[in-house]
């Protein structure tokens, strides 16, 4: 259930923050999954249905690992850890409260914040 301040933030800013909504295990598993995608693809634009976008600012540099050369990864919502997260009843409850019960995840992305 949304608090009044969360609802107000959503109405005023278009978003709200709920610290520690996902536990650290979920975060670590998501991060490990996207790092594994980067390393398996190693410069290719696709891997197992996920679209990998290079970090253009770093295109001329060499990086120690593949994930340091990636900007974003799209189409993650069918991967197990991400699917479990988007199907979490707590998340669905919040989203449904804001948008109604007819929701669908049609785009997902992980954004790396690499220097450059």
C-alpha positions as CSV (number, residue, x, y, z in Angstrom):
1,X,0.0,0.0,0.0
2,X,1.2,3.5,-0.9
3,X,1.8,6.1,1.8
4,X,0.5,9.6,1.3
5,X,4.0,10.9,0.7
6,X,4.7,8.2,-1.9
7,X,1.4,9.0,-3.7
8,X,2.2,12.8,-3.6
9,X,5.7,12.2,-4.9
10,X,4.3,10.1,-7.7
11,X,1.7,12.8,-8.6
12,X,4.3,15.6,-8.3
13,X,7.5,14.0,-9.7
14,X,6.3,10.9,-11.5
15,X,8.1,8.6,-9.1
16,X,8.7,7.8,-5.5
17,X,11.5,5.9,-3.6
18,X,10.9,3.1,-1.2
19,X,14.3,2.3,0.3
20,X,15.2,-1.4,0.8
21,X,12.1,-2.5,-1.2
22,X,14.2,-5.4,-2.7
23,X,16.5,-7.3,-0.4
24,X,20.3,-7.4,-1.0
25,X,20.1,-11.0,-2.2
26,X,17.8,-10.0,-5.1
27,X,20.0,-7.1,-6.0
28,X,23.2,-9.2,-6.0
29,X,21.5,-11.9,-8.1
30,X,20.3,-9.3,-10.6
31,X,23.8,-7.8,-10.8
32,X,25.5,-11.2,-11.2
33,X,23.0,-12.0,-14.0
34,X,23.6,-8.9,-16.0
35,X,27.4,-9.1,-15.5
36,X,27.3,-12.7,-16.8
37,X,25.3,-11.5,-19.8
38,X,28.0,-8.9,-20.5
39,X,30.8,-11.3,-20.2
40,X,29.1,-14.0,-22.3
41,X,28.2,-11.5,-25.1
42,X,31.6,-9.7,-24.9
43,X,30.9,-7.1,-27.5
44,X,28.0,-8.8,-29.3
45,X,24.7,-6.9,-29.3
46,X,22.5,-9.8,-28.3
47,X,22.7,-12.6,-25.8
48,X,19.9,-15.1,-25.0
49,X,17.3,-12.5,-26.1
50,X,18.7,-9.6,-24.2
51,X,19.9,-6.5,-26.1
52,X,23.2,-5.1,-25.0
53,X,24.1,-1.5,-25.7
54,X,27.8,-0.4,-25.5
55,X,28.9,2.7,-23.6
56,X,29.7,5.0,-26.5
57,X,31.8,7.3,-24.3
58,X,34.1,4.4,-23.6
59,X,34.2,3.0,-27.2
60,X,37.8,4.1,-27.7
61,X,39.1,2.7,-24.4
62,X,39.9,-0.7,-23.3
63,X,38.2,-1.9,-20.1
64,X,39.3,-4.6,-17.7
65,X,35.9,-6.4,-18.0
66,X,33.0,-6.6,-20.5
67,X,30.5,-5.0,-18.1
68,X,32.6,-1.8,-17.9
69,X,32.0,-1.3,-21.6
70,X,28.2,-1.6,-21.4
71,X,25.7,1.2,-20.9
72,X,22.4,-0.7,-20.8
73,X,20.9,-4.1,-21.2
74,X,17.3,-4.4,-22.4
75,X,14.7,-7.2,-22.4
76,X,15.6,-8.8,-19.1
77,X,12.1,-9.4,-17.8
78,X,11.9,-13.0,-18.9
79,X,15.1,-14.0,-17.1
80,X,14.3,-15.8,-13.8
81,X,15.5,-13.2,-11.2
82,X,13.9,-10.3,-13.0
83,X,10.7,-12.2,-13.7
84,X,10.4,-13.1,-10.0
85,X,10.8,-9.5,-9.1
86,X,8.2,-8.1,-11.5
87,X,5.8,-10.8,-10.4
88,X,6.3,-10.1,-6.7
89,X,2.8,-9.4,-5.2
90,X,4.3,-6.5,-3.2
91,X,5.4,-4.8,-6.5
92,X,2.2,-5.7,-8.3
93,X,0.2,-4.2,-5.5
94,X,2.0,-0.9,-5.7
95,X,1.8,-0.7,-9.5
96,X,-1.9,-1.7,-9.5
97,X,-2.7,0.9,-7.0
98,X,-1.2,3.6,-9.3
99,X,-2.1,2.3,-12.7
100,X,-4.9,-0.2,-12.3
101,X,-4.9,-4.0,-12.5
102,X,-4.2,-4.3,-16.3
103,X,-0.5,-3.9,-16.4
104,X,2.2,-5.6,-18.4
105,X,6.0,-5.4,-18.5
106,X,6.9,-4.9,-22.1
107,X,10.3,-3.3,-21.7
108,X,12.9,-3.8,-19.0
109,X,16.4,-2.5,-18.7
110,X,19.4,-2.5,-16.4
111,X,21.6,0.7,-16.6
112,X,25.3,0.6,-15.7
113,X,26.7,3.8,-14.4
114,X,30.2,3.5,-15.7
115,X,32.6,6.5,-15.7
116,X,32.9,8.4,-18.9
